């Protein structure tokens, strides 16, 4: 099948819209005609080879669309079903069997290798392989063959042009709060970084009934939006007294914290601002080899916990429908973060994401 895809060929290069050949779906795959795909920071860092997915590649891992056909082993989906796409996992390792597929022991193979587990690619151009199956989906394409475990069925009236970001970025921020930190009603939480992931964490903190929600960022407009979405306090991330401010706001230190930035000094600030037995989650991606520090002499007495969180430690089959239900109930208005772009403007979407002009770009395919 001839399809159109946005292909990245080199670090920091522009995406090129090209015609590719798509093979037939394997027995455990679902062929999906994409409606939309969110733009995520992970797409940019893989394009720039922070992680070694082979190039050229079709990226995109926040897809949403309609099932075209299913492989012979897929019995629970049918052509015409609306679906949201998320990360892939093996389904058979200890983590997957324990209900934590985000920590799949074969996560790299199923999400970053650019190949099916058997080494084949779904896309070719003039007979040459183009990396596919990024997060099991490679959704910057008009049609893609997607791993069944990446596919989440949604209601027939679901707004597909909006829902793709639930597959990664929004799921990550919300899941860090609701699945990992699980703050009790009336608690305090501080969120570092008020981008799409951070604001999803703010929205989830409201859902959890936290009563002191602090957003930290260096962009005033993002802090304004954080307040609109439920943050009770904001702190300028450039301030030299951030820790002091946060401790004053939270009455001695935050009970919970999330770092969505992946910036080493921010991670240190997060550990310094927490209260006794505080629990923090790191979700921001950093280049391999990035290091930060913790004052272990002081923090030993705090009893604090730091969790490294991938994909909100969520089971997409359960968590994405939960977020959709919250959105429909008016309790999780993540649509306020989204701006759509036509496929021809995919490079503008990435530039606007990097500059911060758009919190969550979604490319319409």
Helices and strands as residue ranges (DSSP letters): E 2-8, E 16-22, E 29-38, H 41-47, E 57-58, E 63-70, E 82-85, H 94-97, G 101-103, H 107-111, E 123-125, E 128-130, G 134-136, E 143-147, G 148-150, E 151-153, H 160-163, G 164-167, H 169-175, I 176-181, E 188-192, H 196-207, E 212-217, H 220-229, E 233-236, H 242-249, E 254-259, H 264-273, E 274-282, H 296-299, E 305-308, G 311-313, H 316-328, G 334-337, E 338-342, G 343-345, H 346-355, E 360-364
